[in-house]
């Protein structure tokens, strides 16, 4: 559930525009990870507690495994983005574009 809090902070803080530079995860990779995270959150949206928490924990671990990430690096970047709204907006725009691209590819 802590990861969800970091993502929520990330989403709420996106308001300006600037390139990322102090992120632990490469920007392009972070965009892919965040797209996967938002898709996972959407997939779990209608589940009930405590099943939802268990499923999300598995989803996040799979995302970290697929992208070969450490959870600590992801959390650190979520904190960084929550404190740097100009960076978070630029990345989040790319995340939305990535999700849109994936949706179009499935049609």
C-alpha positions in Angstrom: 0.0 0.0 0.0 3.0 2.3 0.6 3.8 2.2 -3.1 0.3 3.3 -4.0 0.8 6.3 -1.7 4.0 7.2 -3.6 2.2 7.0 -6.9 -0.7 9.1 -5.6 1.8 11.8 -4.5 3.4 11.5 -8.0 0.2 12.0 -9.8 -1.0 14.9 -7.6 2.3 16.8 -8.0 2.5 17.0 -11.8 2.1 20.7 -12.8 5.1 22.2 -14.7 7.6 21.1 -17.4 11.3 20.2 -17.2 13.6 17.3 -18.1 14.5 14.7 -15.4 18.1 14.6 -14.3 18.3 13.3 -10.7 16.4 10.1 -11.1 17.8 6.7 -10.3 15.9 5.0 -13.1 16.5 6.1 -16.7 13.7 8.3 -17.8 12.6 6.1 -20.7 12.5 3.0 -18.5 10.7 4.9 -15.8 8.0 5.8 -18.3 7.5 2.2 -19.2 7.5 1.2 -15.5 4.9 3.8 -14.6 2.7 2.8 -17.6 2.8 -0.8 -16.3 2.0 0.4 -12.7 -1.0 2.4 -13.8 -2.3 -0.5 -15.9 -1.8 -2.8 -12.8 -3.6 -0.3 -10.6 -6.5 -0.2 -13.1 -6.7 -4.0 -13.2 -7.0 -4.2 -9.5 -9.4 -1.3 -9.1 -12.5 -3.3 -8.6 -11.0 -5.9 -6.3 -11.9 -6.0 -2.6 -9.6 -5.7 0.3 -7.4 -7.7 1.3 -7.3 -9.4 -2.0 -6.5 -6.1 -3.7 -3.4 -5.4 -1.6 -2.1 -9.0 -2.2 -2.7 -8.8 -6.0 -1.1 -5.3 -6.2 1.9 -6.6 -4.2 2.4 -9.3 -6.8 1.8 -7.0 -9.7 4.4 -4.6 -8.4 6.9 -7.3 -7.8 6.4 -8.6 -11.4 6.8 -5.1 -12.8 10.1 -4.7 -10.8 11.3 -8.2 -12.1 10.3 -7.5 -15.7 12.2 -4.2 -15.7 15.0 -5.4 -13.5 14.5 -2.7 -10.9 14.9 -2.5 -7.2 11.9 -1.4 -5.2 14.1 1.1 -3.3 15.1 2.9 -6.6 11.4 3.1 -7.6 10.4 4.5 -4.3 13.2 7.0 -4.3 12.2 8.2 -7.8 8.5 8.6 -6.7 9.7 10.7 -3.8 11.9 12.8 -6.1 9.0 13.3 -8.5 6.6 14.3 -5.8 9.0 17.1 -4.9 9.7 18.2 -8.4 6.4 18.8 -10.2 8.0 20.1 -13.4 9.8 16.8 -13.8 6.8 14.7 -12.9 4.6 16.5 -15.4 7.0 15.9 -18.2 7.3 12.2 -17.3 3.6 11.8 -16.7 2.8 13.2 -20.2 5.1 10.5 -21.6 3.3 7.8 -19.5 -0.1 8.9 -20.8 1.3 8.7 -24.4 2.7 5.3 -23.7 -0.6 4.0 -22.3 -2.5 5.5 -25.3 -0.1 3.8 -27.7 -0.5 0.4 -25.9 -4.3 0.7 -26.1 -4.2 1.5 -29.8 -1.9 -1.5 -30.4 -4.5 -3.8 -28.8 -7.3 -2.7 -31.1 
